[in-house]
Amino acid sequence: IEAKSRKKDKNCLNKIDYGQLLTSVEWFKSQYPNCLYIPISILPNPTNTEAIVITETKALTFDKLNQVITDSRQFFEELCTYTNSQEELIVRCEKLLQNSNLQPQKFIETYFIDFKKC
């Protein structure tokens, strides 16, 4: 994940920004060779310049990041109100996860966005 928090809303992802992300991807692959990954750039707007070709990289916009925070907070608030046994808490947690967007595949589908050309 590369965060581009200082990018202005109208600025597109450029070659330098994308190069930083690709460098991080190479580091990740060298450190965790058997792990799956999705390159993610956190930025205000999911657009890229014509000069770069984006393949598997996804964007996490600030709006979607706020949605992750809201959904996570709601999940934990519901979980924290449960005061039964540990086994029942585990079952409750699993049910809450099943109905949330916080499961890995739903997380990817809900919060990550494809890039568009500027």
ABEGO torsion letter per residue (X at the ends): XBBBAABBAABBBBAAAAAAAAAAAAAAAAABAABBBBBBBBBABBBBBAABBBBABBBBBAAAAAAAAAAAAAAAAAAAABABBAAAAAAAAAAAAAABAABAAAAAAAABBBBBBX
